[in-house]
Amino acid sequence: MRIVVAEDSVLFREGLVRLLVERGHRVVATAGHAVDLIAAVVEHRPDLAVVDIRMPPGDGADGARAARRIRAEHPEVTVLLLSQHIELRDCLNLVGTPGFGYLLKDRVLHLDEFDEAPTRVAAGGVALDPVVVQALVRGRTVPGALAALSAREHQVLALAAEGHSNTAVAGMLHLSERTVEAHMRSVFTKLNLYDDGSTNRRVQAVVAYLEAGPSP
């Protein structure tokens, strides 16, 4: 996998590059500035951009804004955002879309949890930090069609919203993978999500679940 790493902290950037290379990925460029990130993506067209939300030139979420631009102008490039704290305002419209991930930087220290995220996102999947998902859904009753889901279906969908595969969900809930698949099919049916060959029902279900959460 070809990756661009954008992080203004030199020490964290070098550590992240080393970690990715050790996992067999190819880091084709690094950037410490949002403008340089955009230029690197244009030049190298990587499979994945790993981006710190807070980067120069400003002191705000310039990395997140650059990520939005990358997805708009280069939709084939997937994005994994990293942040020290939860900052959703400038990337909320990306959450739940294919080929997008959002992890807190502490997650990088848990190598067994971080290893899977870049590969999953680059393959068009979703990787959301459990803390991020909790911030999105905390304190709000799920309205509309989601109210029809059973408690178990809510559990399964919540874990899917964190980016876990059916196999992982099965292990976490001590269920068979076939049972998890049945729950997901029931979720799709209750949300009126049908496979027409052009949409990803799992992503749509996750988006519906996340959109039911509070505004950041």
C-alpha angles and dihedrals in degrees: 000000000000113000138184114204118205116188129135095208104088094203095049091044093052091047092050092048091051091049093050094046091049087055090057100260126132117233103205097180143357130210136191095188132056092233091053089049092057091047092049092051092049092049101041105025092210126197090236138017115205105202136185109224094221112056139141145294088061130024093240134073097308091144091056091048090050089051090054090051092049092052091047097046100029107028091169089067113085122212135216112189122204125197139174090218136014108281112165105155096091099039106034092110089059096052112108095013119125116269096023133116137176120193133168112241091243087067090066088065089060095072096185090057096041098046095074098044102075093047093047093049094045088053090057097265132127126252115184125171109243089233090056092051091049090053090052097049104029119124100003131108110231105244136204120005093358089067087069092064119104121240090257092049088052089053093049094047092046091055091046087053088057088058099256120149122234089257092054092045090051091054094047094049095037092240133129116263089240090057091051090050089052091051091050091050089052090050091052091050095048091048091047092241110153128180107248094162094252104071136058106233093193092056091045090052091049091049091050090051094048094045088059089064127091123279112260 
